[in-house]
C-alpha cells in the first residue's frame, strides 16, 4: 500500500512541476507575443470593449496570451471570432511553440485533476 501511495505522490509532484514549467513558459511567451498580432486582432470586432479592458492589464493579460497562443497554435480554434488567419502574422517558431505549450497544458492539467481525484479517494479509503 505504501508503494502505491509513493507512486501516486511522485506522479502528482511531477505533474505539478510540469504545470509550473508550462506557466513559466507562458509568462515568457507573454513578452514575446508578436505586436502585429495584438494590433490586428486585439480590438473590435474580434473582442468586446469589456473584454479588451479586462484582458489588458495584470493578471488577466496572461489569459489573453494563452488565448492567442491557442489561436496561433491551432488556427481553426479562432474561427468563431474570425481569427483563423492570425497565425500568418506570427513567426513559425512562435506558432509551433504555442501549439506544444497548449497541448502540454491541456494534457498536464487534465492528468493533474485526475491524479488529484485518485489521491483524494485513496486518502479517504486507506488513511
N, C-alpha and C positions, 0 to 999 in steps of 0.2 A: 504493500500500500504506500509506503513512504517513497519508493522509487517512482511510482506513478505521479504522486504529488510533486516530486522534484522535476520530473519531465514536464508536467503542466506548467509549473512556475518558470522553468527555463524557457519554454515557448512564449509564455506571457512576457517575460523580460526582453526576449529577442524581438518580439513584435513591438513592444513599447519603444525600444531603442530604434527600430526601423522607422516607426512613425515619427519619432523625434528627428531623425535624419531627413525624412521627407519634408517636415515642416521647416527645417533649416534650409533645405534646397528651395522651397517655395519662397522663403524670405529673401534669398539671394536672387531668385528669378524676378521678384517684385522690382528690384532695382535695375534689372537687365531688360525689363519689358520694353519692346520697341515703341518709341514715342509716336511713330506714324500710325500704329495700330490704335493707340489710345485717342489720338487726334481724329482719326477717321470714324471709329466705332463707339467711343465712349461719349456719346451725345444723343440727342433726339434724332431720329425716331427709334433708334435702337434701344435706348433706355429712357425711362420716365424721369422727369426732373427730380422727384423724390429719391429715386434710385441713384441718380448721379450725385446728389447731395450726400446721401448716406454712404456710398461706396468711395468717396473721395479721400477721406482722412483716416487716421488711425482709429481703431484697429480694423475697420471694415475694408480698407484699401487692399488688404491681403485676400479678402474674399473675391474682390474684383480681379485680382491677379489670378486666383485659382479658376475663376470663371473663364477668363481669357485663355489660360493655359489649356483648359478643356476644349475650347473652340479651336485653338491653334493646333492642338494635337489630334483632334477629331472634328474636322470641318463640318460634317453632317450634323453635329450637335448644335450648331449655330443656325440651323435652318429656320427655326421658329422666330428668331429675332432678325433674320435676314443677314447674318454674318458668316455665311458659309464660305465666303471668299477672303476672309480675314487672313488666312494663312499665307496669301500671296504677298502681304505686306511685311511679313516677318522672315528672318533668316531661317534657313532649313534646320540649322542646329538647334535653334530655339524651339521650333515646332516638334522636332524629334525628342528633345529633352522634355518638353511639355507632355508629350504622349507617354513617355516612360514614367515620369513622376505621377501623372494622373492614374495610370494603371496600377502602379505600386501603392499609391494611396488608397484607392478603392479596394484592392485585394487585401492589403495590410490592415485597413480599418475593419473590413468585414471579418477577417480572421481574428482580429483583436476582440471584437464584440463576441464572436463565437467562443473563443477561449475564456473570456471573462465569464460568460454564462456557464461554461463547463466547470470552471474553477469555483464559481459560486455554488453550483449544485453539489460538487464534490465536497466542498467545505461544510455544506448543510448536512450531507449524508454521513460523512465519515469523521467529523470533528466534534 
